[in-house]
Amino acid sequence: MNKQALKRKNNVQQAVANERLEGLKVSKESRKIADNYIVGKASAKAVAKKIRARYGVI
C-alpha cells in the first residue's frame, strides 16, 4: 500500500473510531463505500456525499 493509500486508510479508521465514540456503528455498506476512497477509486468528497445520501442527509 502506498503512502496516499495508508493516509486514506488512517482517515477512514479515525472516522470509524469517532462514530464508535458517539455510540454509532458503521454499516458494511458504508465501509464498502469508504474502501473505494482508501484504494483511490473515489474522492473523500464523493464518498461523503454518497454516504450522506444513503441516510438522507444532503
C-alpha positions as YAML, in Angstrom:
chain: A
units: angstrom
residues:
- id: 1
  name: MET
  ca: [0.00, 0.00, 0.00]
- id: 2
  name: ASN
  ca: [1.44, 3.38, -0.98]
- id: 3
  name: LYS
  ca: [1.68, 6.46, 1.25]
- id: 4
  name: GLN
  ca: [-1.53, 8.04, -0.01]
- id: 5
  name: ALA
  ca: [-3.50, 4.84, 0.48]
- id: 6
  name: LEU
  ca: [-2.13, 4.48, 4.01]
- id: 7
  name: LYS
  ca: [-3.14, 8.06, 4.79]
- id: 8
  name: ARG
  ca: [-6.64, 7.46, 3.38]
- id: 9
  name: LYS
  ca: [-6.90, 4.22, 5.39]
- id: 10
  name: ASN
  ca: [-5.94, 6.11, 8.54]
- id: 11
  name: ASN
  ca: [-8.57, 8.77, 7.76]
- id: 12
  name: VAL
  ca: [-11.25, 6.08, 7.48]
- id: 13
  name: GLN
  ca: [-10.10, 4.39, 10.69]
- id: 14
  name: GLN
  ca: [-10.31, 7.73, 12.51]
- id: 15
  name: ALA
  ca: [-13.81, 8.37, 11.16]
- id: 16
  name: VAL
  ca: [-14.95, 4.90, 12.25]
- id: 17
  name: ALA
  ca: [-13.42, 5.42, 15.70]
- id: 18
  name: ASN
  ca: [-15.26, 8.75, 16.02]
- id: 19
  name: GLU
  ca: [-18.53, 7.05, 15.14]
- id: 20
  name: ARG
  ca: [-17.91, 4.40, 17.80]
- id: 21
  name: LEU
  ca: [-17.20, 7.11, 20.39]
- id: 22
  name: GLU
  ca: [-20.60, 8.56, 19.54]
- id: 23
  name: GLY
  ca: [-22.16, 5.14, 20.13]
- id: 24
  name: LEU
  ca: [-22.82, 4.52, 16.45]
- id: 25
  name: LYS
  ca: [-21.93, 1.60, 14.22]
- id: 26
  name: VAL
  ca: [-20.66, 1.97, 10.66]
- id: 27
  name: SER
  ca: [-22.59, -0.27, 8.28]
- id: 28
  name: LYS
  ca: [-20.96, -2.76, 5.94]
- id: 29
  name: GLU
  ca: [-22.29, -0.75, 3.01]
- id: 30
  name: SER
  ca: [-20.67, 2.44, 4.28]
- id: 31
  name: ARG
  ca: [-17.39, 0.59, 4.81]
- id: 32
  name: LYS
  ca: [-17.53, -0.66, 1.21]
- id: 33
  name: ILE
  ca: [-18.04, 2.91, 0.03]
- id: 34
  name: ALA
  ca: [-15.12, 4.04, 2.21]
- id: 35
  name: ASP
  ca: [-12.95, 1.25, 0.80]
- id: 36
  name: ASN
  ca: [-13.26, 2.91, -2.61]
- id: 37
  name: TYR
  ca: [-11.71, 6.02, -1.05]
- id: 38
  name: ILE
  ca: [-8.88, 4.02, 0.52]
- id: 39
  name: VAL
  ca: [-7.84, 2.47, -2.79]
- id: 40
  name: GLY
  ca: [-8.20, 5.78, -4.64]
- id: 41
  name: LYS
  ca: [-11.30, 4.93, -6.69]
- id: 42
  name: ALA
  ca: [-13.28, 7.82, -5.16]
- id: 43
  name: SER
  ca: [-12.51, 11.16, -3.57]
- id: 44
  name: ALA
  ca: [-13.32, 11.93, 0.06]
- id: 45
  name: LYS
  ca: [-15.92, 14.42, -1.12]
- id: 46
  name: ALA
  ca: [-17.63, 11.85, -3.36]
- id: 47
  name: VAL
  ca: [-17.62, 9.23, -0.61]
- id: 48
  name: ALA
  ca: [-19.05, 11.66, 1.96]
- id: 49
  name: LYS
  ca: [-21.77, 12.69, -0.47]
- id: 50
  name: LYS
  ca: [-22.69, 9.08, -1.22]
- id: 51
  name: ILE
  ca: [-22.81, 8.08, 2.46]
- id: 52
  name: ARG
  ca: [-24.86, 11.16, 3.38]
- id: 53
  name: ALA
  ca: [-27.28, 10.38, 0.56]
- id: 54
  name: ARG
  ca: [-27.76, 6.85, 1.90]
- id: 55
  name: TYR
  ca: [-29.03, 8.31, 5.16]
- id: 56
  name: GLY
  ca: [-30.99, 11.22, 3.70]
- id: 57
  name: VAL
  ca: [-28.52, 13.87, 4.83]
- id: 58
  name: ILE
  ca: [-27.62, 16.16, 1.96]
...
